[in-house]
Amino acid sequence: MTYPLGVYYNGSIPCTHERTIPMNQNKAQNLTTRLNRIEGQVKGIKAMIERGDYCEDVLTQIAAAQSAMSAVAKILLESHMRTCVSRRLKDGDDTVVDELIKTVGRLL
């Protein structure tokens, strides 16, 4: 089942598609805060490269940014599985399993 743009399902945030991201504002704010922090890390990495910092130090910061992005993805994937995937399976839409397999494949 899809929900039209602007329609909120269970306190969700509207998405650009005819679907929604069913998460509360606290979780959305948490993810936004994490992404802002990651954005700062990436800008810092760029500055390190521009300054010519030691490669090992830059690589350490890159690994930290990648780890932070993985944490965001894990939180979002868990939310997706508990809400969107679960709801679509209950509605009899088995195509969501194929979508989930592709999504997990991209994350790995």
Protein Blocks (a to p, Z undefined) as FASTA:
>chain_A
ZZdehiagehiacdfbfcdcdddfklmmmmmmmmmmmmmmmmmmmmmmmnopafklmmmm
mmmmmmmmmmmmmmmmmmmmmmmmmmmmmnopaklmmmmmmmmmmmZZ
